[in-house]
Structure formats: structure tokens, C-alpha cells
Amino acid sequence: MLRIENIDLKNNYRILDNSPNMFHEALIAVLKGEKRFHVEDSFDLVYEDNDIYTKNNSSFPNSDFYLSEVFFPPYYFYNENDTDKINLDLFEGFDEIFFEEVNEYTIVISQLVLKHTNMSITFKDNKINLINYLKEKVSINDSPRTNNHIYVQSDFYGIYTNKNHYCTIGLFHNLFILQWLTDLPKKDIKYLSLSIRKTEGIGSILSTYNIVEQAMNKLGIKTFIEPNCTRFSNELLSKYFVFTNVPDDADKTNTAYVKCFNSFVLTHFIQRYTPKIDQSILQPEFLSNIEEYADHIIADKKVLGVLLRGTDYIIANYVGNYRPVPIEECIEVIEQRIKQYNYEKVFVATEDSDFLQIMIDNFPNQVITVSQERHNLSEFKNIKYISDLEKNLYQGKEYLDSVEDTTVNYYYAIYLLSRCESLISNCMCSAVNIAKSFNHDKYTRVEILSDKYND
């Protein structure tokens, strides 16, 4: 991104005209090694790498999940006139857009707003008066002038489900994300090949696939998962789940390829959709076996479902409502709900052996669970994810069997959660969304304890 700074008269830099094309001229020079430019005799443009700038921001999460790969890609080339590949629908329904800062991206976005919407534009930063071709078309104010506005802040903002709040780089990326994905004209894009990183569990894979599918369907593009990109073999996935196979005609002439998980999935463009995963995602025989088991275990009992994420979910240092609440806080709430609503049993879904034992100790003769391999924090020495722990513990066929066993038991647990009267979870995760979908949102109560604890 090119930021606006006071002109540095002590040094000579390339001189650019104060015009809409100045950013493109500067970015071409950036690729040749230049970082600072004079815009006539008014101000300087200074280049900063999007990803470095974002990760150095005090608001950016100090979490391995966010830091592990590129978050915001550089945009050396983009085309404001290729509106087929700009998500202008992000502006629909708003009367105003408010920018805290003047920079390359807020100026480019302002031009799009003026050309393609009826929204008014307000800047907090009076440096907008330096932009000759724009200053008469916008207003300056310390806050938005209307209630129905999009707020664009300068610091990092990572709540992707908010449709009216972005950070500067985030909004630009969400608008131009198709141009980042592929050089193909929009009319030629039939498919999206989605690569999902190997640390993701099966719940995240299915949830991610579903929301990406929703986003791309809106654009008339079909989604498939890139073969062998996850730690789950194609054979395992097709054995238990219903996925779209790679189309026979998919190739580089008609397919956009997602290679960077964070840059694509952790965006408003994708996360504004809620996963819609019903039992049809499960192969019929697999579903039949789970239903039979659930009929036997749950039957007509009054059961409270409890989901406790631990181990790598704690180590990975997730943020916001994805950060698990301490187990002591969970026990207190669970105990209250059992007394309040007279639950006979508590079904516990967890991959953490310590959490399960704590539940058994606190609620003797009430806990029911699925038999599965579980782990505790002490096993994660120099390891951050369960996927890495599995590789350390097993090899060859033993490893494949372990992954399959974990996958099968995960869905048994999720399905049994969905058969409970109510659900309590220590944090938000893919399992919550899938359980709610399997339950068809018929839970009497759903409590995500981290919603309040991490406010």
C-alpha cells in the first residue's frame, strides 16, 4: 500500500502527477526497487508491504493461526475498471462510507464509490485536500454523518462477519480478491480449486468448503477441494463424505487456484456466509451407523451437550471467541445448567483427555462420551497442532488408520451433540457450526462461553 506523508525536500525522488494513475506508476517503480515518490510539490507516496505492515500493527492477533502465512497479499497490479472482478456488492444497502485515513486504497475505493454507487464519502483525515481530483467530491468530519454507514479504520480489524466495518487493507482486498486470485477474465472462470492447509481438522475442512462454495456460487463459479491438499486422503474423504469431484474439464484456462488459506478464507468475502452443513454431507451408510448409535446412547434422555476444545486449540493461541474459556469457568456454568434444567446426562465431546477426566470427576455417573483417542497438553512438546502430533506418534498404515479413526469419531461426537437438548461450548469452532446445522437450529439453548468471557 502507498501511504501519504509530508514531502521530503532533502532528497530527490521520482516525480508523479497528482492524478488517478499515480498509484499504478508508483507500483511499477516499486517492483524495480523504489519505495518513495514525490507527487508534484505537494506530498510523498511511501510504499509499505501489506503483510509486514499488518502484522506489525498492534491490533493484529499474536496468534500462530494468523501469523503462520501471508495474510494480506501485495497488490502491485489491479484494475479499477474491471468491475466484473470487483465485489461492488459489498457496498449494497449503505448510504455512506467513512475513512479514518487517506492512502492509496481509500482513494481508489472512493473513486469506485463515486462511480458505481450513490453513497456519500466522509474522511476523518484532512489530507484528502491534497488529492486535487477528489477533494471537492468528499466531506471531512470526525465521525460518520449517517447511521447507515461502512466504517473503515486504519488499524487492523479482524471481525469478518461485520458487513459494515473493515480495516483499510481488508476492504481493498475484499473488493479486489478475484483479481488477486487469477488473471483470467471473469467470464472464463468456471471453477475454483480450494487448497486447505494440512493443519485443519475435518470439521474446519467441511465448514470452509461449504462457505467458500456459497461465496463462489453467487458468482457462478463451482468449487472443488484440491486433491491431496489436506492431511486426509481422497479415499478417506470419499468413503465418509459427499464432495464435489474435480471436474474433468478443469484446467488453467477456466480455474482459479487458492494457494494461500488465510488470504482467501479469513476475509469478509468468505466469512460473511454461515456454514450450512446437514446430514447429506455424510455418506448414507456412515450416517445410518451414526444414527443407530445415537438412538441407543441418547434415546429419550434429557441430555446437555458439552463441547470442550483443548490441546492444540489452547496452544495455537486463538483470539476472540475462538479462544477457549478456562475449564473452571465451564464447570461452573455446566453445574448451574444441570441444576436449572434437570438434565439426566451430559454428553461430552472433547479431544482433551484432561478435560474429560475433569468432567467425570465433577459429574460422576452423568457423563457419556464417544470412545476415541485423546491427548493432553503435556504431549505437545515443540508441537502446536494435533496434525503434527499424529505424525510424531504414527507412521505408514498406522498413521492412516489413526487419522481415519479420529475422523469417524469426530462425526459420531458431533452428531450426538446435535441430538442433545441444548449445547454449551467453551469456544466457537467448526464443530459448533456443524452441530447446530445437524440440529437444524432446534436447540433449546446454545451458549458459546467465550462470547462473554473474551469480550
C-alpha positions as CSV (number, residue, x, y, z in Angstrom):
1,M,0.0,0.0,0.0
2,L,1.2,3.5,-0.8
3,R,0.8,5.9,2.2
4,I,0.8,9.7,2.1
5,E,3.5,11.5,4.0
6,N,4.9,15.1,4.1
7,I,7.2,15.8,1.2
8,D,10.8,15.1,1.8
9,L,12.6,18.1,0.2
10,K,16.1,16.9,1.3
11,N,16.0,14.0,-1.2
12,N,15.2,13.7,-4.9
13,Y,12.6,11.0,-5.8
14,R,10.7,10.2,-8.9
15,I,8.1,12.9,-9.5
16,L,4.5,11.8,-10.2
17,D,1.5,13.8,-11.4
18,N,-1.4,14.3,-8.9
19,S,-3.7,12.1,-10.9
20,P,-5.6,8.8,-10.5
21,N,-2.8,7.0,-12.4
22,M,-0.1,8.0,-9.9
23,F,-0.5,4.8,-7.8
24,H,0.0,2.5,-10.8
25,E,3.0,4.4,-11.9
26,A,4.5,4.2,-8.4
27,L,3.8,0.4,-8.1
28,I,5.6,-0.3,-11.3
29,A,8.6,1.6,-9.9
30,V,8.3,-0.3,-6.6
31,L,8.9,-3.5,-8.5
32,K,12.2,-2.0,-9.6
33,G,13.2,-1.2,-6.1
34,E,11.9,2.3,-5.5
35,K,10.0,3.0,-2.2
36,R,9.3,6.8,-2.1
37,F,7.9,9.2,-4.6
38,H,7.2,12.9,-4.9
39,V,3.7,13.9,-6.1
40,E,4.4,17.2,-7.7
41,D,5.4,19.5,-4.9
42,S,2.6,18.6,-2.5
43,F,3.3,15.3,-0.7
44,D,5.2,12.0,-0.9
45,L,3.9,8.5,-1.6
46,V,5.7,5.8,0.6
47,Y,5.4,2.1,-0.1
48,E,4.8,-0.4,2.7
49,D,4.3,-4.1,2.2
50,N,0.8,-5.0,3.1
51,D,1.6,-8.1,5.1
52,I,4.5,-6.7,7.0
53,Y,2.6,-3.5,7.8
54,T,-0.5,-5.5,9.0
55,K,1.4,-7.9,11.2
56,N,3.4,-5.1,12.8
57,N,0.1,-3.4,13.7
58,S,-0.7,-3.5,17.5
59,S,-4.2,-4.7,16.7
60,F,-3.1,-7.8,14.7
61,P,-3.6,-11.0,16.7
62,N,-0.5,-12.5,18.2
63,S,-1.6,-16.0,17.2
64,D,0.1,-18.7,15.2
65,F,-3.0,-19.2,13.2
66,Y,-2.8,-15.7,11.9
67,L,1.0,-15.4,11.7
68,S,1.7,-18.7,10.0
69,E,1.4,-17.4,6.4
70,V,0.7,-14.3,4.3
71,F,-2.4,-12.5,5.5
72,F,-2.8,-9.6,3.1
73,P,-1.1,-10.1,-0.3
74,P,0.6,-7.2,-2.2
75,Y,-1.4,-5.6,-5.0
76,Y,1.2,-4.4,-7.5
77,F,-1.4,-4.7,-10.3
78,Y,-5.1,-4.1,-10.1
79,N,-7.7,-2.7,-12.5
80,E,-10.3,-0.4,-11.1
81,N,-12.2,-0.6,-14.5
82,D,-12.6,-4.4,-14.4
83,T,-15.8,-4.3,-12.4
84,D,-16.7,-7.9,-13.3
85,K,-13.9,-8.8,-10.9
86,I,-14.6,-6.3,-8.2
87,N,-17.1,-7.2,-5.4
88,L,-19.1,-4.0,-5.6
89,D,-22.0,-5.8,-3.8
90,L,-20.1,-5.1,-0.6
91,F,-21.5,-1.5,-0.8
92,E,-25.1,-2.5,-1.3
93,G,-27.6,-1.2,1.3
94,F,-25.3,1.6,2.7
95,D,-25.7,5.4,2.5
96,E,-22.1,6.4,3.5
97,I,-18.6,5.2,3.7
98,F,-16.3,6.7,6.4
99,F,-12.5,6.5,6.2
100,E,-10.2,7.3,9.1
101,E,-7.1,7.6,6.8
102,V,-6.1,8.9,3.4
103,N,-3.9,6.5,1.4
104,E,-3.8,4.7,-1.9
105,Y,-6.5,2.2,-1.0
106,T,-9.0,4.7,0.5
107,I,-8.6,7.0,-2.5
108,V,-9.1,4.1,-5.0
109,I,-12.1,2.8,-3.1
110,S,-13.6,6.4,-3.1
111,Q,-13.3,6.5,-6.8
112,L,-15.2,3.2,-7.1
113,V,-17.9,4.5,-4.7
114,L,-18.3,7.8,-6.7
115,K,-18.6,6.0,-10.0
116,H,-20.8,3.0,-9.1
117,T,-22.9,3.9,-6.0
118,N,-25.0,6.7,-4.6
119,M,-23.1,6.6,-1.3
120,S,-21.6,9.8,0.3
121,I,-17.9,9.7,1.3
122,T,-16.5,11.1,4.5
123,F,-12.8,11.3,5.6
124,K,-11.6,12.0,9.1
125,D,-8.1,12.7,7.7
126,N,-7.9,16.2,6.2
127,K,-5.0,15.1,3.9
128,I,-7.8,14.3,1.5
129,N,-7.4,18.0,0.5
130,L,-4.1,17.1,-1.1
131,I,-5.8,14.9,-3.7
132,N,-6.8,17.5,-6.3
133,Y,-9.2,15.3,-8.3
134,L,-11.1,14.1,-5.3
135,K,-11.2,16.8,-2.6
136,E,-14.3,18.6,-3.9
137,K,-16.3,15.3,-4.1
138,V,-16.0,14.2,-0.4
139,S,-16.5,15.7,3.0
140,I,-14.4,15.9,6.1
141,N,-15.7,15.1,9.6
142,D,-14.6,13.4,12.8
143,S,-17.3,10.7,12.6
144,P,-19.8,9.3,10.1
145,R,-22.6,11.6,9.2
146,T,-25.3,8.9,8.8
147,N,-26.3,5.8,10.8
148,N,-26.2,3.6,7.8
149,H,-22.5,3.6,7.0
150,I,-19.5,1.5,6.3
151,Y,-16.7,2.3,8.8
152,V,-13.1,1.8,7.5
153,Q,-10.4,2.1,10.2
154,S,-6.7,2.4,9.7
155,D,-5.7,-0.3,12.3
156,F,-6.2,-4.0,11.6
157,Y,-9.8,-5.1,12.1
158,G,-10.5,-8.9,12.2
159,I,-14.2,-9.4,12.7
160,Y,-15.1,-10.8,9.3
161,T,-18.8,-11.2,9.9
162,N,-19.4,-7.5,10.3
163,K,-20.7,-6.2,7.0
164,N,-20.3,-2.5,8.0
165,H,-16.8,-2.4,9.5
166,Y,-13.4,-3.1,7.8
167,C,-9.8,-2.0,8.0
168,T,-8.4,-0.2,5.0
169,I,-6.3,-3.1,3.5
170,G,-9.1,-5.5,4.4
171,L,-11.8,-3.7,2.4
172,F,-9.5,-3.2,-0.6
173,H,-8.6,-6.9,-0.5
174,N,-12.2,-8.0,-0.3
175,L,-13.1,-5.8,-3.2
176,F,-10.3,-7.0,-5.5
177,I,-9.8,-10.5,-4.3
178,L,-10.8,-12.1,-7.6
179,Q,-8.2,-10.0,-9.3
180,W,-5.6,-11.4,-6.8
181,L,-6.7,-15.0,-7.4
182,T,-6.4,-15.1,-11.2
183,D,-5.6,-13.1,-14.3
184,L,-8.5,-14.9,-16.1
185,P,-11.4,-12.8,-17.3
186,K,-14.4,-13.3,-15.1
187,K,-16.4,-14.8,-18.0
188,D,-13.8,-17.6,-18.3
189,I,-13.7,-18.7,-14.7
190,K,-15.8,-21.9,-14.2
191,Y,-14.1,-23.4,-11.2
192,L,-12.2,-22.6,-8.0
193,S,-9.6,-25.1,-6.8
194,L,-9.5,-24.7,-3.0
195,S,-6.3,-25.6,-1.2
196,I,-6.8,-26.1,2.6
197,R,-3.8,-26.3,4.8
198,K,-2.8,-29.6,6.4
199,T,-3.3,-28.4,10.0
200,E,-7.0,-28.0,9.5
201,G,-9.3,-30.7,11.0
202,I,-12.1,-32.4,9.2
203,G,-14.7,-30.0,10.8
204,S,-12.8,-27.0,9.5
205,I,-12.4,-28.6,6.1
206,L,-16.1,-29.2,5.7
207,S,-17.1,-25.8,7.1
208,T,-14.6,-23.9,4.9
209,Y,-15.6,-25.8,1.8
210,N,-19.2,-25.0,2.5
211,I,-18.9,-21.2,3.0
212,V,-16.4,-21.0,0.0
213,E,-18.9,-22.9,-2.1
214,Q,-21.7,-20.4,-1.1
215,A,-19.5,-17.4,-1.9
216,M,-18.4,-18.7,-5.3
217,N,-21.9,-20.0,-6.3
218,K,-23.1,-16.4,-6.0
219,L,-20.5,-15.6,-8.7
220,G,-21.5,-18.6,-10.9
221,I,-18.3,-20.5,-10.0
222,K,-18.1,-24.1,-8.8
223,T,-15.7,-25.1,-6.0
224,F,-13.8,-28.2,-5.5
225,I,-11.1,-29.1,-3.0
226,E,-7.6,-29.5,-4.5
227,P,-6.7,-33.2,-4.4
228,N,-4.3,-34.3,-1.6
229,C,-4.0,-30.8,-0.1
230,T,-5.3,-31.8,3.3
231,R,-3.9,-34.5,5.7
232,F,-7.0,-36.6,4.8
233,S,-6.6,-38.8,1.8
234,N,-9.1,-38.5,-1.1
235,E,-10.0,-42.2,-0.4
236,L,-10.9,-41.3,3.2
237,L,-12.9,-38.2,2.3
238,S,-14.9,-40.0,-0.4
239,K,-15.5,-43.0,1.9
240,Y,-17.3,-41.0,4.6
241,F,-18.4,-37.6,2.9
242,V,-20.0,-36.3,-0.2
243,F,-17.8,-33.9,-2.0
244,T,-17.7,-32.4,-5.5
245,N,-15.2,-34.3,-7.5
246,V,-12.6,-32.4,-9.6
247,P,-14.4,-31.7,-12.9
248,D,-12.9,-33.5,-15.9
249,D,-12.6,-30.2,-17.9
250,A,-11.0,-28.1,-15.1
251,D,-7.6,-26.7,-16.1
252,K,-5.7,-23.4,-16.1
253,T,-7.9,-21.9,-18.8
254,N,-11.0,-22.0,-16.6
255,T,-9.9,-22.4,-13.0
256,A,-8.8,-20.1,-10.3
257,Y,-6.5,-21.6,-7.7
258,V,-6.4,-20.7,-4.0
259,K,-3.0,-21.5,-2.6
260,C,-2.9,-19.2,0.4
261,F,-5.6,-20.2,3.0
262,N,-5.5,-17.1,5.3
263,S,-5.5,-14.6,2.5
264,F,-8.7,-16.1,1.0
265,V,-10.7,-17.7,3.8
266,L,-10.1,-15.1,6.5
267,T,-12.0,-12.4,4.7
268,H,-15.4,-10.8,4.7
269,F,-15.8,-12.2,1.2
270,I,-16.0,-15.7,2.6
271,Q,-16.8,-15.4,6.3
272,R,-20.0,-13.4,5.8
273,Y,-21.5,-16.8,5.0
274,T,-22.6,-19.2,7.7
275,P,-21.8,-22.9,7.2
276,K,-24.9,-24.8,6.1
277,I,-24.0,-28.5,6.6
278,D,-26.7,-31.0,7.0
279,Q,-26.5,-34.8,7.2
280,S,-26.4,-35.0,3.4
281,I,-22.7,-34.3,3.6
282,L,-22.3,-37.8,5.1
283,Q,-22.3,-41.0,3.0
284,P,-25.6,-42.9,3.6
285,E,-24.1,-45.9,5.2
286,F,-21.9,-43.8,7.6
287,L,-24.9,-41.7,8.6
288,S,-27.0,-44.8,9.2
289,N,-24.4,-46.2,11.6
290,I,-24.2,-43.0,13.5
291,E,-28.0,-42.7,13.8
292,E,-28.3,-46.2,15.1
293,Y,-25.6,-45.5,17.7
294,A,-27.2,-42.2,18.7
295,D,-30.6,-43.8,19.1
296,H,-29.1,-46.2,21.6
297,I,-27.0,-43.7,23.6
298,I,-29.2,-40.7,23.7
299,A,-32.7,-42.3,23.2
300,D,-35.2,-40.2,25.1
301,K,-32.9,-39.0,27.8
302,K,-32.8,-35.3,28.7
303,V,-29.2,-34.6,27.8
304,L,-27.0,-31.5,27.9
305,G,-24.4,-31.4,25.1
306,V,-21.0,-30.0,26.1
307,L,-18.2,-29.3,23.6
308,L,-14.7,-28.6,25.1
309,R,-11.9,-27.7,22.8
310,G,-8.4,-28.1,24.4
311,T,-4.9,-29.2,23.5
312,D,-3.8,-27.5,20.2
313,Y,-6.8,-25.1,20.4
314,I,-5.1,-23.7,23.5
315,I,-1.5,-23.8,22.2
316,A,-2.4,-22.1,18.9
317,N,-3.4,-19.0,20.9
318,Y,-6.6,-18.3,19.1
319,V,-8.2,-14.9,19.6
320,G,-11.7,-13.6,20.3
321,N,-14.5,-16.1,20.8
322,Y,-12.3,-18.8,19.3
323,R,-10.1,-18.8,22.4
324,P,-11.3,-21.5,24.9
325,V,-12.6,-20.4,28.3
326,P,-10.7,-21.9,31.3
327,I,-12.2,-25.2,32.3
328,E,-13.1,-24.0,35.8
329,E,-15.4,-21.4,34.2
330,C,-17.0,-24.1,32.1
331,I,-17.6,-26.4,35.1
332,E,-19.4,-23.6,37.0
333,V,-21.8,-22.9,34.1
334,I,-22.4,-26.6,33.3
335,E,-23.3,-27.2,37.0
336,Q,-25.7,-24.3,37.0
337,R,-27.5,-25.6,33.9
338,I,-27.8,-29.1,35.1
339,K,-29.5,-27.9,38.3
340,Q,-31.5,-25.3,36.5
341,Y,-33.0,-27.6,33.8
342,N,-32.7,-31.1,35.5
343,Y,-30.5,-32.8,32.9
344,E,-30.2,-36.6,33.4
345,K,-26.9,-36.9,31.5
346,V,-24.1,-34.7,30.0
347,F,-22.7,-35.7,26.6
348,V,-19.1,-34.5,26.4
349,A,-17.3,-34.0,23.1
350,T,-13.6,-33.3,23.6
351,E,-10.2,-34.3,22.2
352,D,-8.6,-33.3,25.5
353,S,-8.1,-36.3,28.0
354,D,-7.6,-33.9,30.9
355,F,-10.9,-32.1,30.2
356,L,-12.8,-35.3,30.0
357,Q,-11.4,-36.5,33.3
358,I,-12.3,-33.2,35.0
359,M,-15.9,-33.6,33.7
360,I,-16.1,-37.2,35.0
361,D,-14.7,-36.1,38.4
362,N,-17.2,-33.2,38.7
363,F,-20.3,-35.0,37.3
364,P,-19.9,-38.7,38.3
365,N,-22.4,-41.1,36.7
366,Q,-23.7,-38.4,34.5
367,V,-21.1,-38.1,31.7
368,I,-21.4,-40.0,28.5
369,T,-19.0,-39.7,25.6
370,V,-17.7,-41.4,22.4
371,S,-14.7,-43.7,22.8
372,Q,-11.7,-42.1,21.0
373,E,-8.0,-41.4,21.2
374,R,-7.5,-38.2,23.3
375,H,-4.4,-36.1,24.1
376,N,-3.3,-33.7,26.8
377,L,-1.1,-30.6,26.8
378,S,2.0,-32.4,28.1
379,E,2.2,-34.3,24.8
380,F,2.7,-31.1,22.8
381,K,6.4,-30.6,23.3
382,N,7.6,-28.4,20.5
383,I,4.4,-29.3,18.7
384,K,1.5,-26.9,18.0
385,Y,-1.2,-28.9,16.2
386,I,-2.8,-32.3,16.6
387,S,-1.9,-33.0,12.9
388,D,1.8,-32.7,13.9
389,L,1.3,-34.9,17.0
390,E,-0.3,-37.6,14.8
391,K,2.7,-37.7,12.5
392,N,5.1,-38.0,15.5
393,L,3.1,-40.8,17.1
394,Y,2.3,-42.9,14.0
395,Q,3.8,-43.7,10.6
396,G,2.7,-45.6,7.5
397,K,-0.6,-47.5,7.7
398,E,-0.8,-46.9,11.5
399,Y,-0.9,-43.1,10.8
400,L,-3.6,-43.5,8.1
401,D,-5.6,-45.7,10.5
402,S,-5.3,-43.1,13.3
403,V,-6.5,-40.3,11.1
404,E,-9.4,-42.3,9.9
405,D,-10.3,-43.3,13.5
406,T,-10.2,-39.7,14.6
407,T,-12.3,-38.5,11.7
408,V,-15.0,-41.1,12.3
409,N,-15.2,-40.5,16.0
410,Y,-15.3,-36.7,15.5
411,Y,-18.5,-37.1,13.5
412,Y,-20.0,-39.5,15.9
413,A,-19.4,-36.9,18.6
414,I,-20.8,-34.0,16.5
415,Y,-23.9,-36.0,15.6
416,L,-24.6,-37.0,19.3
417,L,-24.1,-33.3,20.2
418,S,-26.8,-32.4,17.7
419,R,-29.2,-34.9,19.4
420,C,-28.9,-33.1,22.8
421,E,-31.5,-30.7,24.1
422,S,-29.0,-27.8,24.5
423,L,-25.4,-27.1,23.7
424,I,-22.6,-25.4,25.7
425,S,-19.2,-24.9,24.2
426,N,-16.1,-23.4,25.7
427,C,-15.4,-21.5,22.4
428,M,-16.5,-21.0,18.9
429,C,-15.2,-23.6,16.4
430,S,-16.3,-25.5,13.3
431,A,-17.8,-28.2,15.5
432,V,-20.3,-25.7,16.9
433,N,-21.5,-24.7,13.4
434,I,-21.8,-28.3,12.3
435,A,-23.6,-29.4,15.4
436,K,-26.1,-26.5,15.0
437,S,-26.6,-27.4,11.3
438,F,-27.2,-31.1,12.1
439,N,-29.6,-30.0,14.8
440,H,-31.4,-27.7,12.3
441,D,-31.2,-24.9,14.9
442,K,-33.7,-26.7,17.2
443,Y,-31.5,-26.5,20.4
444,T,-33.4,-25.0,23.3
445,R,-30.3,-23.1,24.3
446,V,-26.8,-22.6,22.7
447,E,-24.1,-21.0,24.9
448,I,-20.7,-20.1,23.5
449,L,-19.0,-19.3,26.8
450,S,-16.1,-17.4,25.1
451,D,-18.6,-14.9,23.6
452,K,-18.8,-13.2,27.1
453,Y,-15.5,-14.3,28.6
454,N,-13.3,-12.8,25.9
455,D,-15.2,-9.5,25.4
